[in-house]
């Protein structure tokens, strides 16, 4: 599977409300604004290349991606069955409807991640940080969530059948022993 995401272009909006025409001529772009746009563009291009490389490696049969940083990436609908993403950073990542069967996400950080409808059946989620993640409609059945942090997570309609829930911090902050 490949991810089709739109090409992101930096866009600047300048407010001219209340400024006379001669005042506008005296308000050039600041060098810090231009630098910021260039850095944002470099970041977006760098993230896109990282995702493309990651997907190519997975398609070629690679499954070990320990400590990879895929934060703020769109991986919606992706199939990463059997991937080893131990200690990965997926903060603010979009994994909506992703197929993550038997994936190893132990120790991973998925803070604020969108996992709505994700299929995490039989996944190793031991010690995974799901702080404020959206796990609504996710299939977590038969998964190992031992020691996971679910503080603030949305578990609406999530399937937790036969999941291991020892020492888990639940969405309301309570600890399950």
N, C-alpha and C positions, 0 to 999 in steps of 0.2 A: 504494500500500500504506500502511496505517496501522499504527502500533504500538499494540498493546493491552497495557498494563502495569497492574498493580493499583495502586490508590491507596495510597500509603504513608502511614501514620499513625505519629506518634511514640509510642513505648511506653516507659514507665519501669518498671523492676523494682527494688524496694527489698527488701533482705534484712533480715528481722527476727529472724534466728536469734540466739538467746541474749539477746534484749532482753526485759526485763520490760515489762508493760503501761504502767506509769508512765514508764518510760524512753522508750517509743515516743511518748508524748504530748509529751515534751520534744525530739523530733527533727523539727522542721518542714522542709519543702523549703527548700533554700537558694535565694536569688535567682539565684545563678550557674547552678544546675541549671535553673530555670525559663527563664532567658535562653537557655541552651544549647538547650533543647527548642524554643523559639520560633525561634531562628536556624536550627536544623536543618529545621524545618517550612518556613520561608521559602525556604531553599535548595532543598528538594525541589519546592516549588510553582514556584519560578523556573526550575528545570531542566525541569519538565514543560511550562511555557509556552514555553520556548525550543524544545523538541523539537516541540511542536505547531505553532509558527510556522514552523520549518524545514520540516516535512513539508508544510504548506500551501503554502509558497513553491515547493517542489520540484514538488508536484502541479500548480501553476499554470504550470509551465514554466521556472521559474528554475533555473539550473544552476551559478551562480557563488556559492560560499560560502567564499571565501578567508579564512583565519585564524579561522574559526568555532571556538568552544570547545564541543565536545559531549562533554567528559570525563564519565565516570561516568554515561553514559546507556545505556538499553537500546534498541538499534536492530536487534535480532536479526530476521533474515528480511526486512529492508528492501531495496527496490530503489532504488539510487542510480546506475544506469547513466548514464554521461557527466557525472557531477557533477564540478565543479572544487572540490576541497577542499584546495587547495595551502596548506601551512603550518597546517593545521587541528590542533586539539588534541583527540585522541580517547583520552586516557589513561584506562585502566580501562573503556573503552567495551565494550559487548557488541554485536558485529557478527556473531554466529554465524549462518551460513547466509545472510548478506547477499549480494545481487547487486550487485557493484561493477565490472561490465564497463566497460572504457575510462575508469575514473575517474582523475582527477589527484589523487594524494595526495603529490606531491613536497614534501619538506620537512616533512611532517606528523609529529606525535608520536603514536604508537600504543603507547606503553609499557604493558605489562600488559593490552593489549586482547585480547578473545576474538574471534578470527577463524576459529574452528573451522568448517570447511566453507564458508568464504566464497569467492565466485567473483570473483577479481581478474584475470581473463584480460585481457591487453592493457592493463593499468593502468600509469600512470606513477607509480612508487614510488621515483623517484630521490631519494636523500638522506633517505628516510623512516626514522624511528626506531621499530623494532619490539622494543626491549629487553624481554625476558621475555614477549613476546606469544605467544598460542597460535594458530599457523597450521596446526595439524594438519588434514589433509584439505582444505586450501585449494587452489584452482586459481590458481596464479601463472604459468601458461603464457603465453608471449609478452609478459610484463611486463618493464618496465625497472626493475631493482633497483640500478642503478649507484649506488654510494656509500651504500647502505642499511646500517643497523645491525641485525643479527639476533642480537646477543649474548643468550644465554639463551633464545632463541625456540624453541618447539616446532614442528618442521617434519615431524613424523611423518606419512607418507603424503601430504605436500604434492606437488602437480604443479608442477615447475619446468621442464618441457619448453620449450625455446627461450627461456627467460628470459635477460635480460642480467644477468650476475652479475659485473661489473667493479668492483673496489675495494669489495667487499662484506665487511663484518665478519660472519663466520659465527657460529652459536650457540656454538661453543667458543672464540670470540675470535680465530680465525685470519683473516687478511686474504686474500681472493682478489684476485689482480691481473688 
